[in-house]
């Protein structure tokens, strides 16, 4: 395999990752709709910590640094919070 072929494969994987993140945010919006109806806070510290632990374990299971899994979880959590805030702002207009 050449470096160009490997880079094309990375590009394909990146597209799948972006699609999976979009799918995750679609689920976040479903949860936000429920939270909005039930007058719940956007942040759920307990759930956020569970997600961080989940990613730590997933990374460890795949022989990757667990702290990087935790960092990825933080990025996904903050993205979800941003999406929820945008949802609420649009809803108020």
MODAUR-V865487 format. One record per run of one state. SS is the DSSP state (H for helix, E for strand, - for the rest). FROM is the first residue (numbers start at 1). TO is the last residue. Records with the same first field share a line. If there is no record, write none. Layout:
SS->FROM-TO, FROM-TO
//
This chain:
-->1-2, 38-44, 62-65, 93-93
H->3-37, 45-61, 66-92
//
